Amino acid sequence: MLYKNIMVAYDGSEPSTEALVVAKDMVGDDASATLHVVSVIPIGAAGIGLDSPVQPVAGMSPVYTDLDTFNALLANAKEETLANMHQDVDGMLESVACAVKFDAYAAVKPATGICEYAADNSVDMIVMGRRGLGALRAMLGSVSYAVLHECDIPVVTVK
């Protein structure tokens, strides 16, 4: 098989779940392959919904009092994201022979995080969902559109 190190960008949506099914079918029987299931946490959202000494003001990014607070909030967000991913997809991946790695990756923007993770982990191909919102919406901010244009490796989008 040409692609042995495949990444699935997973955000819990139906399209990302479909992308996981496609990726699993591509490498599931190959014991030498690796399937990366990755959720990107936007750095500005790391403290949302968590206890923070300083709450964000409407329309502004959260304010962190120090680096330790930010790191604690980010670690908490990663832990929660990974737990949710395992809860959502562990049952779907029971029958695969390939290695499966789960990760929550922090980045400024989801598309940037997807491309950075792929580069950092020598990923051969990215499989991700797309919402099918049309050409105009895609040009205005679609994550799949941005990944298609930012990454230098094959990207498969699944609707």
C-alpha positions in Angstrom: 0.0 0.0 0.0 1.3 3.4 -1.0 -0.1 5.2 2.1 0.9 3.8 5.5 0.7 6.8 7.7 -2.8 8.3 7.4 -4.3 11.1 9.5 -8.0 11.6 10.1 -9.0 15.1 11.2 -11.7 14.4 13.7 -14.0 16.9 15.3 -17.0 14.7 16.3 -19.1 15.8 13.3 -20.9 13.3 11.0 -18.5 14.2 8.1 -15.5 13.6 10.3 -16.9 10.2 11.4 -17.5 9.3 7.7 -13.9 10.3 7.1 -12.7 7.9 9.8 -14.7 5.1 8.2 -13.0 5.8 4.8 -9.6 5.9 6.4 -10.2 2.8 8.4 -11.1 1.0 5.2 -7.9 2.2 3.5 -5.5 0.9 6.1 -7.4 -1.2 8.7 -6.1 -4.5 7.5 -2.5 -3.4 7.1 -0.6 -4.1 10.4 2.3 -2.0 9.3 0.2 1.1 8.8 -0.6 3.8 11.3 -3.9 5.7 11.6 -3.7 9.0 13.4 -7.0 10.3 14.7 -6.5 14.0 15.5 -8.6 16.8 16.9 -7.3 20.3 16.7 -8.0 22.6 19.6 -8.0 26.3 18.7 -5.6 27.9 21.1 -8.0 30.8 21.8 -10.7 28.3 22.8 -8.5 26.3 25.2 -10.0 27.8 28.3 -13.6 28.0 27.3 -15.9 26.1 29.6 -13.1 25.5 32.1 -12.3 27.2 35.4 -10.2 30.2 34.7 -9.2 33.1 37.0 -10.0 35.6 34.3 -13.1 35.1 32.2 -13.2 36.4 28.5 -15.2 39.5 27.7 -17.7 39.2 24.8 -15.9 39.5 21.5 -12.4 39.2 22.9 -10.1 36.2 23.3 -9.6 34.8 26.8 -7.0 36.4 29.0 -4.6 34.2 30.9 -2.8 35.5 33.9 0.3 33.5 33.4 1.8 30.7 31.3 1.1 28.1 34.0 -2.6 28.9 33.9 -2.6 28.7 30.1 -0.8 25.4 30.1 -3.1 23.9 32.7 -6.2 25.0 30.7 -4.7 23.6 27.5 -3.8 20.3 29.2 -7.3 20.1 30.5 -8.8 20.8 27.1 -6.6 18.1 25.5 -7.5 15.6 28.1 -11.2 16.2 27.7 -10.9 16.2 23.9 -9.1 12.8 24.0 -11.7 11.3 26.3 -14.5 12.4 24.0 -12.7 11.0 21.0 -12.2 7.6 22.6 -15.8 7.5 23.7 -17.0 8.4 20.1 -14.7 6.1 18.1 -13.1 3.3 20.1 -15.9 0.9 19.1 -15.4 1.7 15.4 -11.7 0.9 15.5 -11.8 -2.5 17.4 -11.3 -4.6 14.3 -8.4 -2.7 12.7 -5.0 -4.4 12.5 -3.1 -1.1 12.1 -1.7 1.0 14.9 -4.1 3.8 16.0 -2.8 7.0 17.6 -5.1 9.5 19.1 -4.0 13.1 19.6 -5.4 16.5 20.5 -3.2 19.2 18.9 -3.3 22.8 19.8 -3.0 25.4 17.0 -4.1 29.0 16.2 -6.5 27.7 13.5 -7.8 24.2 12.7 -6.4 24.1 9.2 -3.0 25.2 10.4 -3.0 22.6 13.1 -4.0 19.8 10.7 -1.1 20.7 8.4 1.4 21.1 11.2 0.5 17.8 12.8 0.8 16.1 9.4 4.2 17.5 8.8 5.4 16.8 12.4 4.4 13.2 12.1 5.4 12.4 8.5 1.8 11.7 7.5 1.3 10.4 3.9 -2.3 11.4 3.5 -5.0 13.4 5.3 -8.6 12.2 5.3 -11.2 14.7 6.5 -14.8 15.5 6.4 -16.4 18.4 4.5 -19.7 19.9 5.1 -20.5 20.6 1.5 -21.5 24.2 2.1 -20.7 25.3 -1.5 -18.0 27.2 -3.4 -18.6 30.6 -1.9 -18.6 29.4 1.7 -15.5 27.3 1.0 -13.6 30.4 -0.2 -14.7 32.3 2.9 -13.3 30.0 5.5 -13.8 26.3 5.1 -11.3 24.2 7.0 -11.2 21.5 4.3 -10.6 24.2 1.6 -7.7 25.7 3.7 -6.1 22.3 4.3 -6.3 21.5 0.5 -4.4 24.6 -0.2 -1.9 24.7 2.7 -0.7 21.1 2.9 1.8 19.5 0.5 0.4 16.0 0.8 -2.7 14.3 -0.6 -5.9 15.3 1.1 -9.1 13.2 0.7 -12.3 15.0 1.7 -15.4 13.0 2.5 -19.0 14.3 2.6 
